Amino acid sequence: MNTRIIVALGAAMALSACNSTGPRPLPAMQQPQPATVDGTWADPNGIISTFQSGAFSTRTTDTNQLLASGTYRAVSDRLIEINLTSLVRNTQSKVNCAMVTLSQLNCTSDSGAQFSLARRT
């Protein structure tokens, strides 16, 4: 009889170890971070472009001379529209940039010129 009690107690203990107080909550899903263009970007020639709170500027790396300035806005989560004034040519233009990754912008000016910008860290 002692054997039956010991087996029954062992089974009860094993089952109680499996019993939980309810379903475990799933880990919280992290929302993907929205793509933001704010920061410093460089073209293959080393020209530095800065996007900061709606303001855009482009400068040389050697003398930090301002080449162009203007504004930008996000048309969608991956498309940026830049309106700029070239201080070198004294012209205004519009540039559309697609954020193909968080570190690369592919841009096309209203004259059809294409270029890429890489995010600087």
N, C-alpha and C positions, 0 to 999 in steps of 0.2 A: 503494500500500500504506500509506503514511503516513496517508492520509485514513481508511482503514478502522480503523487503530489509534486515531486521534484520536476517531473517532465511537464506537468501542467503549469507550474510556476515559471519554468524556463520558457515555455511557449508564450505565456502571457507577457513576460519581460521582452521577448524578441518582438512581439507584435506592438508593444507600447513604444519601442524604440523607433518603429516605422511610422507611428502615428504623428502627424504634425498638427499644429493648432489651426491650420487652414492653408489655403493656397499661398505659395510664396509669390510676392510681387515680382514681376519682370523688371530687369534693369531699365532705368529710364533711357529712352531713345534720345540721342543728341541730335538736335536740329542742325542741319548743315549751316555753316557760317555763310552769310550772304557775301557774294563776291563784291569787293570794293576796290576801286581803282586808286583810292587815296594812297599816296606814297611817291617814291622816286623811281623813275624808269629811265632806261638808257637805250639809245638806238645803236646799231652796229658801228657807227662812226664815233661813238662816245659822247654824243650830245645828250644832255640830261634834261628830262621833262619831269615836272613836279605837278601832281594833282593834289589839291588841298582844299576841302570844303567848298567845292564849286569853282575855285580859281585854278587856272592852268598857266604854267610858264615853262619856257625852254631856255637853257643856258649852255654856254660852252664850258668844257671841263677845265681848260687851261687858264682862262682869265675870268671865268664866271660871268661873262658878258651876257646880258639878256638879249635873246634873239627874237622871241615871240612871247606874247601874253594873251590871255583871254579867259574864257569861262568854259565849263563843261557841265554836262548833265547826263544822268543815266536814262537812256530811252527805255531800256529793259534791264534785267539782271545781268546781261552779258553784252549789251551794246551801249557805247559811250559816244556822245556827240560833242565835239569840241568846236567852239567858235573862237578864232584867234586872229590877232593882228601881228603880221610879221614886221618887226622893227627894222630888219635888214632891207626888205623890199617895199616897205610901207604899203602892204596890201592886206586885205581881210580875206579869210577863207574859212571853210567848214571842213572838218575831218571827222569821219566815222571810224570808230575802233571797236573791234569785236574782241572780247576777252575769251581767248581760246583755252587758256588755263589761268590759274591764279597768278602765274608769273609771266604770261605772254599776251601782248596786245597786237593784233594785226589791224593795221590802219589803212584807210584809203582817203585821200584828199578829194575835194570837189573837182580838182583838175585831173584826177585819175591816178596820181602818184600813189604807189603803195610802199609801205614800210612796216617794220615790226619794232616793238618796244619790249624790253625785258625788265622785269621788276628787279630793282637793286635791293640787296639785303643789308 
